[in-house]
């Protein structure tokens, strides 16, 4: 994952999925908090706790 300037590219489009997942729309990959590194990555959706996000 890296930061980029916002644009009209669908590579920057995310949607909320079931179970608190956040999905990269054009790839179908989930946002995942990897342990123990703490990195945020795009990974195949598995429904794991590392892919469940909540708003605070």
Order of alpha helices (4+ residues) and beta strands (2+ residues): beta-beta-beta-beta
